[in-house]
Amino acid sequence: MFKKSNSKLSLAIIVSIVLHVILIIILCYKVMQDDSNSYGDINGQSLNAIMVDPSIMVEQRQRQSQSQINQQRLREQIDDQINKQTEALQQKQLEQQQLLKKLEMERLKLDEKMKQDQLEAERLEAERKKQEQLEADRKKEAERIEAERKKQEQLEADRKKEAERIEAERKKQEQLEAERKKEAERIEAERKKQEQLEAERKKEAERLEAEKKAAQEKAKKEKQLAKQRAEAAKNEKAVNDLLGGLTSGKPSSSNSPASSKGNSNDAKNKYINSVRTAISNKFINPNKLYAGKYCNLEILIAPDGLILSLKVLGGDEPLCREAVAAAKLAHMPIPSQELYNEVKLMKINYTPN
């Protein structure tokens, strides 16, 4: 920068010197032109004159000498002026150099300051970028934490939902377990009931077998008695025939046929009611389960009250099942010989109590 300023200053000095030289040449040319013009006039006059005045020549010479002296003085003045201007220019150049040095120092200081300012600006920019990066990292971390929080909330909601599902499943399992337990208890009760029914059936079968044997024995005895009665009646008839019926002890019957039929229906209804009672004694109706329901049964019995066949003619199916089981376990009453033919095949409309 300093060298460039020196070269510009030297160029200005050279241009100034050249301009002064041109000015001096122009002045010299003008002076010579004036002398030439005067000489021409004299020559013109001499051409026209017949004689040349020596004084004029002397004067002319003096003028030329004076002109040369003037030119010399002018040259000296010009040289002096040029020297003064050169010195002034040199002084000015020196001052400018000093100023340039000062300016260069200022520039260097300014460059240093600018460099420091640039470094500071770069530091501040780096700090700003660092702060922006930190802010971006904080924002990113906050977003990550927020995402993690939402994820944790979602996981917590899923855990809660899973816990609720597990709790619902547990309650369902408990309900199923309770139902299984209840069903097991019901099945156990049913099994015990069936065992009891089976025991009662077995006991009833044994009883019926004993009654059957007793009935058979009774029937055998009654047959023997009937045979004996028949023989006695035969003998009594023979005696009556011999005595003319005078010794007959039979009273005359005073009952009408309608009265005998009415007594027979009452006995039949009474026997059927006793059969219903026998079935009810073995029928189990928990919590009035079969209230208002009915079952139509057809029962074929033996003379000793043993059930030979049992049919369901209609009604509530569960009730009919229980009624059939109860009838098989019931102790059926033994009908009289006169009533047996009327009740051996009976239809009963059974309704539990």
C-alpha positions in Angstrom: 0.0 0.0 0.0 2.9 2.4 0.9 4.8 1.6 -2.3 1.6 2.2 -4.4 1.2 5.6 -2.8 4.9 6.5 -3.5 4.5 5.6 -7.1 1.4 7.7 -7.4 3.3 10.7 -5.8 6.3 10.3 -8.2 4.0 10.2 -11.1 2.4 13.5 -10.0 5.9 15.1 -9.7 6.9 13.9 -13.1 3.7 15.2 -14.6 4.2 18.6 -12.9 7.8 18.8 -14.2 6.7 18.0 -17.7 4.0 20.7 -17.6 6.6 23.3 -16.4 9.0 22.3 -19.2 6.2 22.7 -21.7 5.3 26.1 -20.2 9.0 27.2 -20.5 9.2 26.0 -24.1 6.0 28.0 -24.9 7.4 31.1 -23.3 10.7 30.8 -25.1 8.9 30.2 -28.4 6.9 33.4 -27.8 9.9 35.5 -27.1 11.7 34.2 -30.2 8.6 34.8 -32.2 8.5 38.4 -31.0 12.2 38.9 -32.0 11.6 37.3 -35.3 8.7 39.6 -36.0 10.8 42.7 -35.1 13.7 41.5 -37.2 11.4 41.0 -40.1 10.1 44.6 -39.8 13.7 45.9 -39.7 14.6 43.8 -42.7 11.6 45.1 -44.5 12.5 48.6 -43.7 16.1 48.0 -44.8 14.9 46.6 -48.0 13.0 49.7 -48.6 15.9 51.9 -47.3 18.8 52.8 -49.1 21.2 53.0 -46.1 21.4 51.1 -42.8 21.7 53.1 -39.7 24.5 51.6 -37.4 22.7 52.8 -34.3 19.7 50.8 -35.3 21.9 47.8 -35.6 23.4 48.5 -32.2 20.0 48.9 -30.8 18.9 45.8 -32.5 21.9 43.9 -31.0 21.2 45.4 -27.6 17.6 44.2 -27.9 18.7 40.8 -28.9 21.2 40.8 -26.0 18.5 42.1 -23.7 16.1 39.4 -25.0 18.7 36.7 -24.4 19.3 38.1 -20.9 15.6 38.2 -20.3 15.3 34.6 -21.6 18.2 33.6 -19.3 16.5 35.3 -16.4 13.2 33.7 -17.3 15.0 30.4 -17.5 16.5 31.0 -14.1 13.2 32.1 -12.7 11.6 29.0 -14.2 14.4 26.8 -12.8 14.1 28.5 -9.5 10.4 28.1 -9.5 10.8 24.5 -10.6 13.3 23.9 -7.8 11.0 25.6 -5.3 8.1 23.6 -6.6 10.3 20.4 -6.6 11.3 21.2 -3.0 7.7 21.9 -2.1 6.7 18.7 -3.8 9.4 16.8 -2.1 8.3 18.4 1.2 4.8 17.6 0.4 5.8 14.1 -0.7 7.6 13.7 2.7 4.6 15.0 4.5 2.4 12.7 2.4 4.8 9.8 3.1 4.6 10.6 6.8 0.9 10.9 6.5 0.8 7.7 4.5 2.9 6.0 7.2 0.5 7.4 9.8 -2.4 6.3 7.7 -0.8 3.0 7.1 -0.3 2.6 10.9 -3.9 3.7 11.4 -4.9 1.2 8.6 -2.9 -1.5 10.3 -4.5 -0.7 13.6 -7.8 -0.6 11.8 -7.0 -3.9 10.1 -6.0 -5.3 13.4 -9.2 -4.0 15.0 -11.2 -5.2 12.1 -9.4 -8.5 12.4 -10.2 -8.6 16.1 -13.7 -7.5 15.4 -14.0 -10.2 12.8 -12.6 -12.7 15.2 -15.0 -11.4 17.8 -17.8 -11.6 15.3 -16.8 -15.1 14.3 -16.6 -16.0 18.0 -20.0 -14.4 18.6 -21.3 -16.2 15.5 -19.8 -19.5 16.7 -21.3 -18.8 20.1 -24.7 -18.0 18.5 -24.5 -21.1 16.4 -23.5 -23.0 19.5 -26.5 -21.5 21.4 -28.8 -22.3 18.4 -27.4 -25.8 18.4 -27.9 -26.1 22.2 -31.4 -24.7 21.7 -32.1 -27.1 18.9 -30.7 -29.9 21.1 -32.8 -28.8 24.0 -35.8 -28.6 21.8 -35.0 -32.0 20.4 -34.4 -33.4 23.9 -37.7 -31.8 25.0 -39.5 -33.4 22.0 -37.8 -36.7 22.9 -38.8 -36.4 26.5 -42.3 -35.5 25.4 -42.4 -38.4 23.0 -41.0 -40.6 25.8 -43.7 -39.3 28.2 -46.4 -39.9 25.7 -45.0 -43.4 25.1 -44.9 -44.0 28.9 -48.5 -42.7 29.1 -49.5 -45.0 26.2 -47.7 -47.9 27.9 -49.4 -47.0 31.2 -52.7 -46.9 29.4 -52.0 -50.2 27.8 -50.9 -51.6 31.2 -54.1 -50.3 32.8 -56.1 -51.7 29.9 -54.3 -55.0 30.2 -54.8 -55.0 33.9 -58.5 -54.3 33.4 -58.6 -57.0 30.8 -56.8 -59.4 33.2 -59.1 -58.3 36.0 -62.1 -58.9 33.8 -60.7 -62.2 32.7 -60.0 -63.0 36.4 -63.5 -62.1 37.4 -64.8 -64.1 34.4 -62.6 -67.0 35.5 -63.9 -66.6 39.0 -67.4 -66.5 37.7 -66.7 -69.6 35.6 -65.1 -71.2 38.6 -68.1 -70.3 40.7 -70.4 -71.7 38.0 -68.2 -74.8 37.7 -68.3 -75.1 41.5 -72.0 -74.6 41.5 -72.4 -77.0 38.6 -70.1 -79.4 40.4 -72.2 -79.0 43.6 -75.4 -79.4 41.5 -73.9 -82.5 39.8 -72.8 -83.8 43.2 -76.2 -83.1 44.6 -77.7 -84.8 41.6 -75.3 -87.6 42.0 -76.2 -88.0 45.7 -79.8 -87.6 44.7 -79.4 -90.3 42.1 -77.5 -92.4 44.6 -80.3 -91.9 47.1 -82.8 -92.6 44.4 -80.9 -95.7 43.4 -80.6 -96.8 47.0 -84.3 -96.1 47.4 -85.0 -97.9 44.1 -82.9 -100.8 45.3 -84.6 -100.7 48.7 -88.0 -100.3 47.0 -87.1 -103.2 44.7 -86.2 -105.3 47.6 -89.4 -104.2 49.3 -91.4 -104.9 46.2 -89.6 -108.2 45.8 -90.4 -109.0 49.4 -94.0 -107.8 49.0 -94.2 -109.7 45.7 -93.1 -112.8 47.5 -95.4 -112.0 50.4 -98.2 -111.3 47.8 -97.4 -114.5 46.1 -97.5 -116.3 49.4 -100.7 -114.5 50.3 -102.1 -115.3 46.9 -101.2 -118.9 47.4 -102.8 -118.9 50.8 -105.8 -117.0 49.5 -106.1 -119.5 46.7 -106.0 -122.3 49.2 -108.6 -120.4 51.3 -110.6 -119.8 48.2 -110.4 -123.4 47.4 -111.4 -124.2 50.9 -114.2 -121.7 50.8 -115.3 -123.1 47.5 -115.3 -126.6 48.9 -117.1 -125.3 52.0 -119.6 -123.5 49.9 -120.1 -126.6 47.8 -120.6 -128.6 50.9 -122.9 -125.9 52.3 -124.8 -125.9 49.0 -125.2 -129.6 49.1 -126.4 -129.4 52.7 -128.8 -126.6 51.7 -130.0 -128.6 48.9 -130.6 -131.5 51.2 -132.3 -129.3 53.8 -134.3 -127.3 51.2 -132.4 -124.1 51.9 -133.7 -123.7 55.4 -130.3 -123.5 56.9 -128.9 -120.9 54.5 -127.4 -118.0 56.5 -127.0 -115.5 53.5 -129.1 -112.4 53.9 -130.9 -111.0 50.9 -129.1 -108.1 49.2 -130.8 -104.7 49.6 -128.3 -102.6 47.6 -129.4 -101.3 44.2 -127.1 -101.5 41.1 -126.7 -97.7 41.0 -125.6 -97.7 44.7 -123.0 -100.4 44.0 -121.6 -98.4 41.0 -121.4 -95.2 43.1 -119.5 -97.0 45.8 -117.1 -98.4 43.2 -116.3 -94.9 41.7 -115.6 -93.5 45.1 -113.3 -96.4 45.9 -111.5 -95.9 42.5 -111.1 -92.1 43.0 -109.9 -92.8 46.5 -107.3 -95.3 45.2 -106.1 -92.9 42.5 -105.6 -90.1 45.1 -103.7 -92.6 47.3 -101.4 -93.3 44.2 -100.9 -89.5 43.7 -100.0 -89.2 47.4 -97.5 -92.1 47.1 -95.8 -90.4 44.1 -95.7 -87.1 45.9 -94.0 -88.7 48.9 -91.1 -89.5 46.6 -91.2 -86.4 44.4 -88.7 -83.6 45.0 -89.8 -80.1 44.1 -87.1 -77.6 45.3 -88.2 -74.0 45.6 -91.5 -74.9 44.0 -89.7 -75.4 40.7 -92.5 -77.2 39.0 -95.4 -75.1 40.4 -98.2 -74.8 38.0 -97.0 -77.7 35.8 -98.5 -81.1 35.2 -97.8 -84.5 33.7 -100.2 -87.1 32.4 -99.2 -90.7 33.4 -100.6 -94.1 32.4 -99.8 -96.7 35.0 -100.3 -100.5 34.8 -100.1 -102.3 38.2 -100.2 -105.8 39.4 -102.7 -107.0 41.9 -100.1 -106.6 44.6 -99.5 -102.9 43.6 -96.3 -103.5 41.7 -95.9 -101.2 38.7 -95.8 -103.3 35.5 -95.5 -100.4 33.0 -95.4 -96.6 33.2 -96.0 -94.3 30.2 -95.9 -90.5 29.8 -98.9 -89.2 27.8 -98.0 -85.5 27.9 -97.0 -82.5 30.0 -93.8 -80.8 31.1 -90.9 -83.0 30.2 -88.6 -82.3 33.2 -91.6 -82.7 35.5 -92.6 -86.0 33.8 -89.0 -87.2 34.2 -89.1 -86.5 38.0 -92.6 -87.9 38.3 -91.7 -91.2 36.6 -88.6 -91.6 38.9 -90.8 -90.8 41.9 -93.5 -93.3 40.8 -90.9 -96.0 40.4 -89.8 -95.4 44.0 -93.3 -95.0 45.4 -95.1 -97.6 47.6 -98.2 -98.1 45.6 -101.2 -99.2 47.6 -102.6 -102.7 47.0 -106.1 -102.6 45.5 -108.8 -104.9 46.6 -109.8 -107.8 44.4 -113.1 -106.1 43.6 -111.3 -102.8 42.7 -108.3 -104.2 40.8 -110.0 -104.6 37.4 -111.0 -100.9 37.5 -107.6 -99.5 38.6 -105.1 -101.9 37.1 -104.7 -99.5 34.1 -105.2 -95.9 35.3 -104.5 -92.5 33.9 -103.3 -89.9 36.4 -103.0 -86.1 35.8 -100.1 -85.4 38.3 -99.4 -81.9 39.6 -96.7 -81.6 42.3 -97.7 -80.0 45.6 
